[in-house]
Amino acid sequence: MTAVPLAIILFRNDLRLADNPALHYAISQGKKILPVFIYEDHFDNGNEANFERLGAATKLWLHYSLKSLSESISKYGSKLLILKGNQLEVLNALIDKFENSISSVYWNRRYEPHHIKLDTELKEFLTHEADENAEIEARGQYLEVKSFGGNLLIEPWELLNKQSKPYQVYTPFSKQYFHLFEGSMADRIRPLEYKLSADNFLSKEDISKIIENAGNGVELQSLESLCSIEDLNLRDRGEENKNTKNIIPEQYHPWVDKMTKYIKAGETKAREALDEFIQTNSALSYGEKRNSPFLKGTSQLSTNLHFGEISVRQVYAAINNLDSGKEISENKAAIGAVDFPLSKAKKYDYLKQLIWREFAHYLMYHFPHTVNQPLREEFKHFNWRSLDDIQAGSENQNANKLTAHQMLKKWQQGETGYPIVDAGMKELWETGWMHNRVRMIAASFLVKDLRIHWIEGAKWFWDTLFDADLANNTMGWQWVAGSGADAAPYFRIFNPTTPSERFDPDGVYIKRWLKSLQECSVKNIHAPLASGDLRLIKLVQDYPARLIDHEIERKIALAEFKKLRLKATS
Ligand SMILES: Cc1cc2nc3c(=O)[nH]c(=O)nc-3n(C[C@H](O)[C@H](O)[C@H](O)COP(=O)(O)OP(=O)(O)OC[C@H]3O[C@@H](n4cnc5c(N)ncnc54)[C@H](O)[C@@H]3O)c2cc1C
């Protein structure tokens, strides 16, 4: 065993070696790194209402992301130690196994309310001082435990408004960000620079020795045994989660196969995706193309960012440096094709999206109850269609005599009769990702046209999105529902047909995902059955009838929202 003090680096949603503050700190202190990932109990068994359990798509991506991190670490002659169980117990047992050679435990912070709780308990436990009544050994005497900010640009507690309260409006929040980055916090947007070598890591051989000696309490796992595709319980998820029960059941296994094709996990793939975004000029035309779901006009980095395969700082810096000439020389393909330097406004089109991500985490930190409750109290009383009431003849049926439950399923399956909504839901089911503009339209349809609680939509996204992220998902749904910070006003009820005509004018996106509308003309594609033309109806006969009439539902929703307002002001 090495004489150099060892530092455990806990990897979580920071599955990368570059710009990793915990890792950087360990090597700056001359420690040897023992890289650890814990597949925590709550990933499978946690409270579903708090989104503690991982969704199926998340588990699938995680498998490949861990594989990639393992491979990167093995290039340094070391090994990612994968453990399973309760974080605190597993780490405690692991430290015991190393006797006194572990001197530090470092990690980058997580911001989900349940993770803050677990990590606070872990820190307290590992740093507690000797107490004569304590049954467990006090580690605080020799263990240094530190957490770092590696997943956000600014930690949520560092920023308050002029009234010393958390911001609840995006524009002043983002202005403050840009202001700080041009001044006192300029260092926050510079990725850490360091070189790793085999000397920085505990060797694979040393780790293997420990594995052989590991007995009680440390359940060491190989990646394959920990979360092989077979172990993901995808076939069982219907039983665990009412939402997904019997959704296209025969496709559970094909679901894994097709979804796997879209996975670009790991640090190298994330960097390649960022480079491609820059080199194909997409970063420069982001403002013009970001609302066109038929184009690849956005970065599609959300999943890489969620798993921390690339840091938000690396992405921010790459785009921000586009006008300083730094990235330009590295990305010759871009030269000549566009005007440099990139204007501030163009650059900010994209950077603002990263600040939305920051805002979402900020809100989740300051208002943790909002992961499943409305930020605006009055929305607790909104008259959602009840999913409990599935009796025929109930008032929850719509004109087609469907219960709320059946309507939810139609939405999940992309069979609402509104092409842009259905195309989006099929894209999600097929690829594990959905364009932001379409997320907004599909979410609005569920919440305002079907009047089904946003939490049902958030659960479905949680299970099927690769980028499922508690902060971003919560903010997205609360925004659409009108119940969150800086949310869409209650009276803004998207007509699902109008944005379809605006953002997918030729129906290219719709045709990509809806096979039954292939023969439909551009003129009719946004509302194929509305014309009443029998010839046309024959052409699209496999396409479902509209689940609801938007105009009728809109009026009902507006009336319900008005009641809320009256309640709030009375
Ligand atoms: C109902 C709803 C649910 C959503 N759920 C999620 C989710 O679970 N996970 C998730 O990452 N995003 C979510 N979003 C936000 C947004 O749709 C995605 O981040 C975006 O579509 C990802 O594509 P991209 O990487 O190409 O984004 P780009 O347009 O290239 O943006 C760059 C990055 O900025 C961040 N970002 C962009 N838009 C937003 C936004 N509105 N809110 C927060 N961050 C943003 C993302 O990290 C994204 O990767 C949701 C939006 C809505 C309306």
The ligand as an SDF file (V2000), in Angstrom:
LIG
                    3D

 53 58  0  0  0  0  0  0  0  0999 V2000
  -41.9570   20.8690  -19.2000 C   0  0  0  0  0  0  0  0  0  0  0  0
  -40.4580   20.9660  -19.3360 C   0  0  0  0  0  0  0  0  0  0  0  0
  -39.6460   20.0080  -18.7370 C   0  0  0  0  0  0  0  0  0  0  0  0
  -38.2610   20.0820  -18.8440 C   0  0  0  0  0  0  0  0  0  0  0  0
  -37.4820   19.1150  -18.2550 N   0  0  0  0  0  0  0  0  0  0  0  0
  -36.1330   19.1960  -18.3300 C   0  0  0  0  0  0  0  0  0  0  0  0
  -35.3100   18.2190  -17.7060 C   0  0  0  0  0  0  0  0  0  0  0  0
  -35.7820   17.2870  -17.0410 O   0  0  0  0  0  0  0  0  0  0  0  0
  -33.9620   18.3310  -17.8550 N   0  0  0  0  0  0  0  0  0  0  0  0
  -33.3950   19.3580  -18.5670 C   0  0  0  0  0  0  0  0  0  0  0  0
  -32.1620   19.4070  -18.6710 O   0  0  0  0  0  0  0  0  0  0  0  0
  -34.1490   20.3140  -19.1280 N   0  0  0  0  0  0  0  0  0  0  0  0
  -35.4930   20.2720  -19.0490 C   0  0  0  0  0  0  0  0  0  0  0  0
  -36.2570   21.2330  -19.6470 N   0  0  0  0  0  0  0  0  0  0  0  0
  -35.5880   22.4190  -20.2470 C   0  0  0  0  0  0  0  0  0  0  0  0
  -35.2210   22.3140  -21.7360 C   0  0  0  0  0  0  0  0  0  0  0  0
  -36.3130   21.8320  -22.4710 O   0  0  0  0  0  0  0  0  0  0  0  0
  -34.0100   21.4070  -22.0010 C   0  0  0  0  0  0  0  0  0  0  0  0
  -32.9490   21.7590  -21.1540 O   0  0  0  0  0  0  0  0  0  0  0  0
  -33.5220   21.5650  -23.4410 C   0  0  0  0  0  0  0  0  0  0  0  0
  -34.5480   21.2400  -24.3360 O   0  0  0  0  0  0  0  0  0  0  0  0
  -32.3360   20.6510  -23.6560 C   0  0  0  0  0  0  0  0  0  0  0  0
  -31.9140   20.7040  -24.9840 O   0  0  0  0  0  0  0  0  0  0  0  0
  -30.5050   21.3110  -25.3590 P   0  0  0  0  0  0  0  0  0  0  0  0
  -29.4480   20.6860  -24.5490 O   0  0  0  0  0  0  0  0  0  0  0  0
  -30.3720   21.2240  -26.8360 O   0  0  0  0  0  0  0  0  0  0  0  0
  -30.6660   22.8100  -24.9120 O   0  0  0  0  0  0  0  0  0  0  0  0
  -29.9950   24.1510  -25.4400 P   0  0  0  0  0  0  0  0  0  0  0  0
  -31.0750   24.9740  -26.0070 O   0  0  0  0  0  0  0  0  0  0  0  0
  -28.8230   23.8830  -26.2880 O   0  0  0  0  0  0  0  0  0  0  0  0
  -29.5450   24.8590  -24.0870 O   0  0  0  0  0  0  0  0  0  0  0  0
  -28.2710   24.6250  -23.4680 C   0  0  0  0  0  0  0  0  0  0  0  0
  -28.4490   24.1120  -22.0680 C   0  0  0  0  0  0  0  0  0  0  0  0
  -29.0830   25.0790  -21.2490 O   0  0  0  0  0  0  0  0  0  0  0  0
  -29.9470   24.4440  -20.3140 C   0  0  0  0  0  0  0  0  0  0  0  0
  -31.3250   24.8630  -20.5800 N   0  0  0  0  0  0  0  0  0  0  0  0
  -31.8680   25.2200  -21.7680 C   0  0  0  0  0  0  0  0  0  0  0  0
  -33.1570   25.5750  -21.6070 N   0  0  0  0  0  0  0  0  0  0  0  0
  -33.4400   25.4140  -20.3030 C   0  0  0  0  0  0  0  0  0  0  0  0
  -34.6070   25.6170  -19.5200 C   0  0  0  0  0  0  0  0  0  0  0  0
  -35.7460   26.0720  -20.0390 N   0  0  0  0  0  0  0  0  0  0  0  0
  -34.5510   25.3120  -18.2100 N   0  0  0  0  0  0  0  0  0  0  0  0
  -33.4120   24.8790  -17.6350 C   0  0  0  0  0  0  0  0  0  0  0  0
  -32.2670   24.6800  -18.3330 N   0  0  0  0  0  0  0  0  0  0  0  0
  -32.2820   24.9530  -19.6410 C   0  0  0  0  0  0  0  0  0  0  0  0
  -29.8140   22.9460  -20.5350 C   0  0  0  0  0  0  0  0  0  0  0  0
  -28.8560   22.4490  -19.6340 O   0  0  0  0  0  0  0  0  0  0  0  0
  -29.3230   22.8760  -21.9680 C   0  0  0  0  0  0  0  0  0  0  0  0
  -28.5850   21.7140  -22.2430 O   0  0  0  0  0  0  0  0  0  0  0  0
  -37.6660   21.1680  -19.5630 C   0  0  0  0  0  0  0  0  0  0  0  0
  -38.4930   22.1210  -20.1670 C   0  0  0  0  0  0  0  0  0  0  0  0
  -39.8680   22.0290  -20.0660 C   0  0  0  0  0  0  0  0  0  0  0  0
  -40.7350   23.0740  -20.7260 C   0  0  0  0  0  0  0  0  0  0  0  0
  1  2  1  0
  2  3  1  0
  2 52  2  0
  3  4  2  0
  4  5  1  0
  4 50  1  0
  5  6  2  0
  6  7  1  0
  6 13  1  0
  7  8  2  0
  7  9  1  0
  9 10  1  0
 10 11  2  0
 10 12  1  0
 12 13  2  0
 13 14  1  0
 14 15  1  0
 14 50  1  0
 15 16  1  0
 16 17  1  0
 16 18  1  0
 18 19  1  0
 18 20  1  0
 20 21  1  0
 20 22  1  0
 22 23  1  0
 23 24  1  0
 24 25  2  0
 24 26  1  0
 24 27  1  0
 27 28  1  0
 28 29  2  0
 28 30  1  0
 28 31  1  0
 31 32  1  0
 32 33  1  0
 33 34  1  0
 33 48  1  0
 34 35  1  0
 35 36  1  0
 35 46  1  0
 36 37  1  0
 36 45  1  0
 37 38  2  0
 38 39  1  0
 39 40  1  0
 39 45  2  0
 40 41  1  0
 40 42  2  0
 42 43  1  0
 43 44  2  0
 44 45  1  0
 46 47  1  0
 46 48  1  0
 48 49  1  0
 50 51  2  0
 51 52  1  0
 52 53  1  0
M  END
$$$$
